[in-house]
């Protein structure tokens, strides 16, 4: 899986670090990629859990 560094991803990573949310930081890209592949919308993304 190729990690895509977009402006939004970089900004999200910055905020997650500032909020001290390391687990979400570590898992968000993987979950986002899975949701994109499964055509899951943003609300579905928020309901996802790390596998």
VEXSEKE-495933 format. One line per 8 residues: number of its first residue (from 1); for each residue x, y, z of N, C-alpha, C, O. Coordinates in Angstrom, 1 decimal. Example, Ala and Ser with C-alpha at 12.3 -4.5 7.8 and 13.67 -1.06 7.14 Angstrom:
2
1	13.2/-5.7/7.8/12.3/-4.5/7.8/13.2/-3.3/7.8/14.2/-3.3/8.5 | 12.8/-2.2/7.1/13.7/-1.1/7.1/12.9/0.0/7.9/13.4/1.1/8.0
This chain:
51
1	0.8/-1.2/0.0/0.0/0.0/0.0/0.9/1.2/0.0/1.8/1.4/0.8 | 0.7/2.2/-0.9/1.5/3.4/-1.0/0.8/4.5/-0.2/-0.4/4.7/-0.3 | 1.6/5.1/0.6/1.2/6.2/1.5/1.1/7.5/0.7/2.1/7.9/0.1 | 0.0/8.1/0.6/-0.2/9.3/-0.1/-0.1/10.5/0.8/-0.9/10.6/1.8 | 0.9/11.4/0.6/1.1/12.5/1.5/0.4/13.7/0.8/1.0/14.5/0.0 | -0.9/13.9/1.1/-1.5/15.1/0.6/-1.5/16.2/1.6/-1.2/15.9/2.8 | -1.9/17.4/1.3/-1.9/18.5/2.2/-2.9/18.2/3.4/-2.6/18.5/4.5 | -4.0/17.5/3.1/-5.0/17.2/4.1/-4.4/16.2/5.1/-4.6/16.3/6.3
9	-3.7/15.2/4.5/-3.1/14.1/5.4/-2.1/14.7/6.3/-2.0/14.4/7.5 | -1.2/15.6/5.8/-0.2/16.2/6.6/-0.8/17.1/7.7/-0.3/17.1/8.8 | -1.8/17.8/7.3/-2.5/18.7/8.3/-3.2/17.8/9.4/-3.1/18.1/10.6 | -3.8/16.7/9.0/-4.4/15.8/10.0/-3.4/15.2/10.9/-3.6/15.2/12.1 | -2.3/14.8/10.3/-1.2/14.2/11.2/-0.7/15.2/12.2/-0.4/14.9/13.3 | -0.6/16.5/11.7/-0.1/17.6/12.6/-1.1/17.7/13.8/-0.7/17.8/15.0 | -2.4/17.8/13.5/-3.4/18.0/14.5/-3.4/16.8/15.5/-3.6/16.9/16.7 | -3.3/15.6/15.0/-3.4/14.4/15.8/-2.2/14.3/16.8/-2.3/13.9/17.9
17	-1.0/14.8/16.3/0.2/14.9/17.2/-0.1/15.9/18.2/0.3/15.7/19.4 | -0.6/17.1/17.9/-0.9/18.1/18.8/-1.9/17.7/19.9/-1.8/18.1/21.0 | -2.9/16.9/19.5/-3.9/16.4/20.4/-3.4/15.2/21.2/-4.2/14.7/22.0 | -2.2/14.7/20.9/-1.7/13.5/21.5/-2.6/12.3/21.4/-3.0/11.7/22.4 | -2.9/12.0/20.1/-3.7/10.8/19.8/-2.9/9.9/18.9/-3.1/9.8/17.7 | -1.9/9.2/19.5/-1.0/8.4/18.7/-1.6/7.2/18.1/-1.2/6.8/17.0 | -2.6/6.6/18.7/-3.2/5.4/18.1/-4.0/5.8/16.8/-3.9/5.1/15.8 | -4.7/6.9/16.9/-5.5/7.4/15.7/-4.5/7.8/14.6/-4.7/7.5/13.5
25	-3.4/8.4/15.0/-2.4/8.8/14.1/-1.8/7.6/13.3/-1.6/7.6/12.1 | -1.6/6.6/14.1/-1.0/5.4/13.5/-1.9/4.6/12.6/-1.5/3.9/11.7 | -3.2/4.7/12.9/-4.2/3.8/12.1/-5.0/4.6/11.1/-5.6/3.9/10.2 | -5.1/5.9/11.1/-6.0/6.6/10.2/-5.7/6.4/8.8/-6.7/6.3/8.0 | -4.5/6.4/8.3/-4.2/6.2/6.9/-4.6/4.8/6.4/-5.2/4.7/5.3 | -4.4/3.8/7.2/-4.7/2.4/6.9/-6.3/2.3/6.8/-6.8/1.7/5.8 | -7.0/2.9/7.7/-8.4/2.8/7.7/-9.0/3.6/6.6/-9.9/3.2/5.9 | -8.4/4.8/6.3/-8.9/5.6/5.2/-8.7/4.9/3.8/-9.6/5.0/3.0
33	-7.6/4.2/3.7/-7.3/3.5/2.5/-8.3/2.3/2.3/-8.9/2.1/1.2 | -8.6/1.6/3.4/-9.6/0.5/3.4/-11.0/1.1/3.0/-11.7/0.5/2.2 | -11.4/2.2/3.6/-12.7/2.8/3.3/-12.8/3.2/1.9/-13.8/3.1/1.2 | -11.7/3.8/1.4/-11.7/4.2/0.0/-11.9/3.0/-1.0/-12.6/3.1/-1.9 | -11.2/1.9/-0.7/-11.4/0.7/-1.5/-12.8/0.1/-1.4/-13.3/-0.4/-2.4 | -13.4/0.3/-0.2/-14.8/-0.3/0.0/-15.9/0.8/-0.3/-17.0/0.5/-0.2 | -15.5/1.9/-0.8/-16.4/3.0/-1.1/-17.3/3.4/0.1/-18.5/3.6/-0.1 | -16.6/3.5/1.2/-17.3/3.9/2.5/-17.2/5.5/2.6/-16.2/6.1/2.3
41	-18.3/6.1/2.9/-18.3/7.6/3.0/-17.7/8.0/4.3/-17.2/7.2/5.1 | -17.6/9.4/4.5/-16.9/9.9/5.7/-17.5/9.5/7.0/-16.8/9.3/8.0 | -18.8/9.3/7.1/-19.5/8.9/8.3/-19.1/7.4/8.6/-18.9/7.1/9.8 | -19.1/6.6/7.6/-18.7/5.2/7.8/-17.2/5.2/8.2/-16.9/4.3/9.0 | -16.4/6.0/7.7/-15.0/6.1/8.1/-14.9/6.3/9.6/-14.1/5.7/10.3 | -15.7/7.3/10.1/-15.6/7.6/11.5/-16.1/6.4/12.4/-15.7/6.3/13.6 | -16.9/5.5/11.9/-17.3/4.4/12.6/-16.4/3.2/12.5/-16.6/2.2/13.2 | -15.4/3.2/11.7/-14.5/2.1/11.5/-13.6/1.9/12.7/-13.3/2.8/13.5
49	-13.1/0.7/12.8/-12.2/0.3/13.9/-10.9/-0.3/13.2/-11.0/-0.8/12.1 | -9.8/-0.1/13.9/-8.6/-0.7/13.4/-8.7/-2.3/13.4/-9.3/-2.8/14.4 | -8.2/-2.9/12.5/-8.2/-4.4/12.4/-6.8/-4.9/12.8/-6.6/-6.1/12.8
